[in-house]
Amino acid sequence: MDSIVNRLTEIEDAASAIVRHAEEQKEVLDQEYDKKRKSFDEELEEKTQARLNAIRKDLEKKTSALLDSQSGCSETLIRTLQEEYEEKHTEYAQEILRHITEV
């Protein structure tokens, strides 16, 4: 009977050792998983920021080109109107006076 109890005690000790070892391995695996996850998250964040910066830079470039184009068109239009006014301002004044006096 003592030998059966001793054998059961040995089996229980062996099982406890296996469980302890499995828990230790689980902790090591959890740490490795956390490290890999953090690394992946950091890498993904860097790639995302790089892509966002590229998109932002492209958008700023296109916006700047559009504003420059519109500014150039506006300046051309203003210059044309000023030239026309310089050439014809007397005619415009006379026409306005003619409309006022007709009424």
HELIX and SHEET records of a PDB file:
HELIX    1   1 ASP A    2  GLU A  102  1                                 101    
END                                                                             
